[in-house]
Amino acid sequence: MSHYYDAKDLKRFAEVGKFNPEFMQKFFDYYNLVTGTDTALTKREKALIALAVAHAKQCPYCIDAYTVQCLETGSNPEQMTEAIHVAAAMEAGMALIHGIQMHNVMQEHGAL
């Protein structure tokens, strides 16, 4: 294997349930209900959200799966790219807001 993640492993996902198929089936039922139907959000919108989360969580399997899902549900490259920029901006903001915690500790120690 030339890298840690093998794209072929994504097709083996159901094997995670090998030792507890009931739990895995409950996961798949929930997952398909949430992501596989048009409800308040369309499947296209859900796929864009999932693509952004996949990038934020850095899951190569999810990036592969949701890139395809986005294309299949009608998203274009510009929309997909914008979705991952939203995720990146959110992550940057979340990292930076923790700077206030640093300021609080510095203030407690007389550095501010």
Protein Blocks (a to p, Z undefined) as FASTA:
>chain_A
ZZfbdfklmmmmmmmmmmomklmmmmmmmmmmmmmpccfbcfklmmmmmmmmmmmnopak
lmmmmmmmmmmnopafklmmmmmmmmmmmmmmmmmmmmmmmmmmmmmnopZZ
